[in-house]
């Protein structure tokens, strides 16, 4: 999971259309570079269509030489249960898929799968691994955090 990078809170923007700050653009590039450096490159990236999330996703796909991200409108403003549905419906043709989205849902999903209580700060990236072979088989506490990084770390 990739939480979107730092976005503006200036008035005049609808929440869905909030752009990334300059620091957010820099953080996204740095976090993508870290994944590339560790050779942690997903096969597919699926993003919330909100501007701040899709911009973050585009930076990651560019740095990791991936196809353009797909979007799933359910990820925007999603609660834990909606995100669980998104994950369980991921295509089994890929076993390493990144999601780009928002809090508090991402932190809740992380806890649901790993029992690790963490507040994913902006542009934090986390990789979870599972023993199950199909996305639809993932259950509560079935995952393990194998990578976690954030811009401040």
Backbone as CSV, one residue per row, in Angstrom:
resi,resn,N_x,N_y,N_z,CA_x,CA_y,CA_z,C_x,C_y,C_z
1,UNK,0.836,-1.171,0.000,0.000,0.000,0.000,0.886,1.241,0.000
2,UNK,0.408,2.242,-0.720,1.090,3.532,-0.789,0.064,4.596,-0.411
3,UNK,0.293,5.258,0.699,-0.597,6.370,1.030,-0.178,7.567,0.184
4,UNK,-1.149,8.315,-0.314,-0.820,9.462,-1.161,0.138,10.405,-0.435
5,UNK,0.894,11.133,-1.243,1.852,12.099,-0.701,1.116,13.340,-0.184
6,UNK,1.866,14.218,0.451,1.316,15.426,1.087,0.603,16.309,0.056
7,UNK,-0.658,16.621,0.375,-1.488,17.437,-0.517,-1.824,18.768,0.128
8,UNK,-2.220,19.714,-0.691,-2.586,21.034,-0.184,-3.883,20.969,0.621
9,UNK,-3.987,21.865,1.566,-5.224,22.035,2.336,-5.794,23.434,2.100
10,UNK,-5.299,24.091,1.056,-5.767,25.436,0.745,-7.247,25.408,0.381
11,UNK,-7.924,26.488,0.690,-9.330,26.586,0.305,-9.422,26.761,-1.203
12,UNK,-10.574,26.449,-1.732,-10.768,26.585,-3.172,-10.696,25.268,-3.917
13,UNK,-10.298,24.212,-3.224,-10.230,22.891,-3.846,-11.266,21.971,-3.211
14,UNK,-12.006,21.265,-4.031,-12.830,20.181,-3.505,-11.870,19.100,-3.023
15,UNK,-12.249,18.328,-2.020,-11.357,17.305,-1.469,-10.806,16.395,-2.563
16,UNK,-11.640,15.977,-3.481,-11.249,15.042,-4.541,-10.181,15.644,-5.457
17,UNK,-10.158,16.966,-5.571,-9.262,17.650,-6.512,-8.033,18.271,-5.855
18,UNK,-7.764,17.948,-4.604,-6.606,18.545,-3.933,-5.303,18.067,-4.575
19,UNK,-4.464,18.998,-5.052,-3.194,18.596,-5.663,-2.119,18.347,-4.603
20,UNK,-1.061,17.686,-5.030,0.080,17.481,-4.148,0.837,18.792,-3.970
21,UNK,1.406,18.961,-2.791,2.335,20.055,-2.540,3.659,19.696,-3.227
22,UNK,4.522,20.700,-3.365,5.845,20.433,-3.930,6.580,19.378,-3.096
23,UNK,6.473,19.490,-1.762,7.134,18.513,-0.887,6.540,17.111,-1.102
24,UNK,5.260,17.042,-1.403,4.633,15.761,-1.686,5.168,15.130,-2.963
25,UNK,5.373,15.962,-3.981,5.953,15.464,-5.240,7.356,14.903,-4.987
26,UNK,8.139,15.620,-4.176,9.493,15.168,-3.843,9.458,13.866,-3.036
27,UNK,8.554,13.803,-2.045,8.442,12.591,-1.217,8.063,11.380,-2.057
28,UNK,7.114,11.549,-2.972,6.686,10.424,-3.810,7.845,9.910,-4.660
29,UNK,8.614,10.813,-5.232,9.768,10.398,-6.036,10.802,9.674,-5.172
30,UNK,11.039,10.174,-3.969,12.017,9.547,-3.068,11.551,8.163,-2.621
31,UNK,10.266,8.028,-2.315,9.749,6.729,-1.864,9.759,5.713,-3.006
32,UNK,9.436,6.157,-4.200,9.502,5.264,-5.357,10.943,4.819,-5.595
33,UNK,11.884,5.738,-5.422,13.302,5.394,-5.588,13.734,4.356,-4.551
34,UNK,13.212,4.471,-3.321,13.547,3.474,-2.289,13.055,2.085,-2.691
35,UNK,11.822,2.023,-3.189,11.311,0.718,-3.625,12.175,0.161,-4.752
36,UNK,12.537,1.017,-5.705,13.371,0.579,-6.828,14.731,0.082,-6.330
37,UNK,15.311,0.821,-5.397,16.613,0.460,-4.821,16.569,-0.922,-4.151
38,UNK,15.444,-1.235,-3.507,15.295,-2.528,-2.834,14.719,-3.607,-3.762
39,UNK,14.543,-3.249,-5.019,13.967,-4.154,-6.027,12.588,-4.669,-5.610
40,UNK,11.805,-3.799,-5.017,10.441,-4.112,-4.595,9.492,-3.435,-5.581
41,UNK,9.278,-4.105,-6.690,8.530,-3.501,-7.791,7.260,-4.313,-8.048
42,UNK,6.101,-3.700,-7.764,4.846,-4.417,-7.998,4.609,-4.636,-9.488
43,UNK,3.749,-5.602,-9.772,3.403,-5.885,-11.163,2.320,-4.938,-11.667
44,UNK,1.554,-4.393,-10.742,0.397,-3.581,-11.083,0.162,-2.580,-9.955
45,UNK,-0.286,-1.383,-10.307,-0.617,-0.381,-9.299,-2.056,0.074,-9.555
46,UNK,-2.876,0.025,-8.521,-4.272,0.449,-8.598,-4.454,1.594,-7.613
47,UNK,-5.048,2.679,-8.089,-5.129,3.898,-7.292,-6.553,4.397,-7.138
48,UNK,-6.757,5.124,-6.059,-7.929,5.979,-5.933,-7.851,6.986,-7.072
49,UNK,-8.980,7.398,-7.639,-8.932,8.401,-8.704,-8.784,9.847,-8.203
50,UNK,-8.771,10.063,-6.884,-8.576,11.416,-6.355,-7.236,11.952,-6.838
51,UNK,-7.178,13.239,-7.152,-5.987,13.823,-7.769,-4.713,13.554,-6.985
52,UNK,-4.745,13.704,-5.666,-3.530,13.512,-4.871,-3.050,12.059,-4.903
53,UNK,-3.977,11.093,-4.980,-3.600,9.681,-5.028,-3.106,9.279,-6.418
54,UNK,-3.821,9.699,-7.463,-3.408,9.308,-8.818,-2.095,9.984,-9.202
55,UNK,-1.863,11.201,-8.709,-0.575,11.852,-8.971,0.553,11.079,-8.290
56,UNK,0.329,10.668,-7.056,1.318,9.843,-6.350,1.558,8.548,-7.119
57,UNK,0.483,7.895,-7.534,0.598,6.631,-8.274,1.366,6.825,-9.581
58,UNK,1.098,7.917,-10.274,1.808,8.174,-11.534,3.300,8.344,-11.310
59,UNK,3.679,8.986,-10.229,5.108,9.152,-9.918,5.739,7.788,-9.666
60,UNK,5.048,6.937,-8.923,5.569,5.592,-8.654,5.690,4.781,-9.945
61,UNK,4.670,4.815,-10.790,4.736,4.008,-12.017,5.847,4.499,-12.930
62,UNK,6.051,5.811,-12.959,7.122,6.362,-13.787,8.493,5.904,-13.280
63,UNK,8.723,6.014,-11.975,10.021,5.640,-11.408,10.267,4.131,-11.436
64,UNK,9.200,3.351,-11.404,9.349,1.893,-11.355,9.132,1.233,-12.720
65,UNK,8.991,2.064,-13.752,8.791,1.581,-15.131,7.606,0.620,-15.241
66,UNK,6.494,1.021,-14.628,5.268,0.231,-14.665,4.289,0.859,-15.652
67,UNK,3.295,0.082,-16.089,2.226,0.683,-16.892,1.476,1.727,-16.057
68,UNK,0.747,2.600,-16.724,-0.053,3.592,-16.027,-0.938,2.904,-14.993
69,UNK,-1.155,3.551,-13.854,-1.974,2.907,-12.824,-3.432,2.780,-13.266
70,UNK,-4.052,1.714,-12.807,-5.486,1.570,-12.971,-6.128,2.352,-11.831
71,UNK,-7.401,2.683,-11.956,-8.088,3.360,-10.861,-9.288,2.534,-10.420
72,UNK,-9.608,2.672,-9.150,-10.795,2.033,-8.574,-11.427,3.078,-7.661
73,UNK,-12.592,3.582,-8.061,-13.229,4.666,-7.315,-13.594,4.263,-5.899
74,UNK,-13.678,2.961,-5.633,-14.004,2.513,-4.276,-12.906,2.849,-3.276
75,UNK,-11.667,3.013,-3.741,-10.554,3.292,-2.840,-10.661,4.691,-2.235
76,UNK,-11.265,5.635,-2.977,-11.408,6.995,-2.460,-12.382,6.990,-1.287
77,UNK,-11.947,7.537,-0.167,-12.780,7.664,1.034,-13.300,6.309,1.537
78,UNK,-12.537,5.256,1.291,-12.970,3.903,1.645,-12.710,3.589,3.106
79,UNK,-13.639,2.840,3.688,-13.407,2.316,5.026,-12.744,0.944,4.897
80,UNK,-12.424,0.359,6.016,-11.731,-0.930,6.042,-12.481,-2.000,5.250
81,UNK,-13.786,-2.118,5.454,-14.549,-3.181,4.788,-14.536,-3.026,3.274
82,UNK,-14.638,-1.801,2.792,-14.583,-1.568,1.341,-13.219,-1.951,0.797
83,UNK,-12.155,-1.578,1.525,-10.802,-1.925,1.071,-10.572,-3.431,1.099
84,UNK,-11.130,-4.120,2.076,-11.022,-5.587,2.109,-11.660,-6.161,0.848
85,UNK,-12.814,-5.635,0.459,-13.469,-6.094,-0.770,-12.583,-5.837,-1.990
86,UNK,-11.981,-4.652,-2.062,-11.087,-4.323,-3.180,-9.953,-5.337,-3.255
87,UNK,-9.318,-5.617,-2.119,-8.185,-6.543,-2.089,-8.618,-7.955,-2.476
88,UNK,-9.714,-8.399,-1.954,-10.166,-9.768,-2.239,-10.584,-9.953,-3.696
89,UNK,-10.819,-8.862,-4.394,-11.195,-8.934,-5.808,-10.017,-8.681,-6.750
90,UNK,-8.814,-8.537,-6.218,-7.650,-8.325,-7.070,-7.429,-9.553,-7.952
91,UNK,-6.874,-9.342,-9.148,-6.673,-10.464,-10.071,-5.557,-11.404,-9.604
92,UNK,-5.864,-12.693,-9.574,-4.883,-13.695,-9.153,-3.760,-13.878,-10.172
93,UNK,-3.868,-13.221,-11.323,-2.795,-13.278,-12.318,-1.561,-12.517,-11.854
94,UNK,-1.721,-11.696,-10.802,-0.605,-10.942,-10.226,-0.515,-11.264,-8.738
95,UNK,0.707,-11.460,-8.252,0.861,-11.733,-6.821,1.534,-10.583,-6.068
96,UNK,1.813,-9.478,-6.751,2.388,-8.296,-6.114,1.705,-7.071,-6.720
97,UNK,0.703,-6.585,-6.014,-0.095,-5.460,-6.489,-0.044,-4.343,-5.452
98,UNK,0.176,-3.129,-5.917,0.194,-1.966,-5.034,-1.135,-1.230,-5.132
99,UNK,-1.583,-0.730,-3.996,-2.752,0.141,-3.939,-2.282,1.512,-3.481
100,UNK,-2.774,2.562,-4.128,-2.478,3.932,-3.713,-3.778,4.566,-3.240
101,UNK,-3.757,5.094,-2.016,-4.995,5.636,-1.488,-4.813,6.478,-0.253
102,UNK,-5.748,6.332,0.675,-5.946,7.308,1.732,-6.057,6.682,3.128
103,UNK,-5.844,7.533,4.110,-6.157,7.211,5.498,-7.517,7.803,5.827
104,UNK,-8.213,7.301,6.807,-7.780,6.298,7.779,-7.899,4.855,7.271
105,UNK,-8.511,4.666,6.109,-8.740,3.313,5.602,-7.495,2.468,5.467
106,UNK,-6.397,3.060,4.974,-5.189,2.255,4.784,-4.611,1.780,6.114
107,UNK,-4.596,2.640,7.120,-4.104,2.214,8.434,-5.002,1.130,9.021
108,UNK,-6.302,1.256,8.818,-7.245,0.238,9.297,-7.019,-1.093,8.583
109,UNK,-6.800,-1.040,7.274,-6.556,-2.266,6.508,-5.254,-2.934,6.952
110,UNK,-4.244,-2.126,7.193,-2.963,-2.657,7.670,-3.169,-3.409,8.988
111,UNK,-3.936,-2.823,9.895,-4.205,-3.489,11.168,-5.020,-4.763,10.954
112,UNK,-6.023,-4.707,10.101,-6.875,-5.871,9.842,-6.034,-7.065,9.372
113,UNK,-5.124,-6.829,8.470,-4.349,-7.935,7.911,-3.148,-8.340,8.765
114,UNK,-2.585,-7.425,9.567,-1.327,-7.735,10.251,-1.359,-7.604,11.770
115,UNK,-2.412,-7.041,12.308,-2.520,-6.762,13.747,-1.436,-5.770,14.197
116,UNK,-0.916,-5.008,13.251,0.068,-3.961,13.540,-0.643,-2.615,13.500
117,UNK,-0.625,-1.910,14.616,-1.288,-0.620,14.713,-0.304,0.476,14.319
118,UNK,-0.476,1.024,13.119,0.385,2.093,12.628,-0.477,3.114,11.909
119,UNK,-0.174,4.374,12.130,-0.837,5.429,11.394,0.042,5.720,10.181
120,UNK,-0.406,5.294,9.019,0.389,5.508,7.814,0.426,6.998,7.485
121,UNK,1.610,7.587,7.637,1.734,9.003,7.319,1.732,9.186,5.805
122,UNK,1.638,10.436,5.370,1.592,10.674,3.932,2.820,10.089,3.245
123,UNK,2.562,9.411,2.160,3.544,8.752,1.301,4.262,7.566,1.954
124,UNK,3.745,7.089,3.060,4.295,5.856,3.635,3.991,4.695,2.690
125,UNK,4.912,3.756,2.628,4.703,2.549,1.824,4.870,1.336,2.725
126,UNK,4.004,0.368,2.516,4.064,-0.865,3.297,3.846,-2.040,2.356
127,UNK,4.617,-3.078,2.570,4.418,-4.315,1.822,4.053,-5.394,2.820
128,UNK,2.950,-6.052,2.516,2.493,-7.184,3.320,2.605,-8.439,2.475
129,UNK,2.995,-9.526,3.120,3.007,-10.814,2.431,2.012,-11.740,3.108
130,UNK,1.515,-12.666,2.312,0.483,-13.597,2.764,0.845,-15.003,2.318
131,UNK,0.432,-15.998,3.091,0.662,-17.394,2.717,-0.375,-17.868,1.694
132,UNK,-1.549,-17.263,1.724,-2.607,-17.657,0.799,-2.177,-17.378,-0.644
133,UNK,-2.663,-18.185,-1.553,-2.296,-18.053,-2.966,-3.285,-17.210,-3.759
134,UNK,-4.486,-16.987,-3.204,-5.503,-16.214,-3.907,-5.901,-15.021,-3.056
135,UNK,-6.102,-13.884,-3.710,-6.505,-12.682,-2.996,-7.806,-12.898,-2.242
136,UNK,-8.709,-13.660,-2.824,-10.023,-13.877,-2.206,-9.950,-14.673,-0.905
137,UNK,-8.808,-15.317,-0.643,-8.638,-16.150,0.550,-8.045,-15.391,1.738
138,UNK,-7.700,-14.121,1.551,-7.067,-13.369,2.631,-8.062,-13.116,3.759
139,UNK,-7.594,-13.295,4.983,-8.449,-13.152,6.156,-7.763,-12.258,7.197
140,UNK,-8.490,-11.977,8.251,-7.966,-11.152,9.327,-6.678,-11.763,9.895
141,UNK,-5.693,-10.911,10.099,-4.383,-11.280,10.656,-3.636,-12.329,9.823
142,UNK,-3.931,-12.402,8.531,-3.261,-13.386,7.675,-1.999,-12.838,7.018
143,UNK,-1.709,-11.544,7.225,-0.553,-10.938,6.582,0.578,-10.629,7.538
144,UNK,1.711,-10.345,6.954,2.900,-9.977,7.714,3.555,-8.798,7.012
145,UNK,3.946,-7.795,7.771,4.649,-6.653,7.190,6.081,-7.084,6.881
146,UNK,6.458,-6.956,5.625,7.835,-7.302,5.235,8.637,-6.065,4.838
147,UNK,7.946,-4.920,4.692,8.631,-3.673,4.362,7.744,-2.524,4.803
148,UNK,8.338,-1.537,5.467,7.609,-0.330,5.828,8.587,0.820,5.775
149,UNK,8.195,1.880,5.091,9.052,3.048,5.008,8.173,4.284,4.853
150,UNK,8.688,5.394,5.329,7.983,6.660,5.187,9.010,7.747,4.906
151,UNK,8.566,8.885,4.363,9.523,9.938,4.008,10.393,10.392,5.173
152,UNK,9.881,10.396,6.382,10.668,10.846,7.522,11.624,9.800,8.075
153,UNK,11.522,8.577,7.584,12.356,7.486,8.134,13.668,7.344,7.407
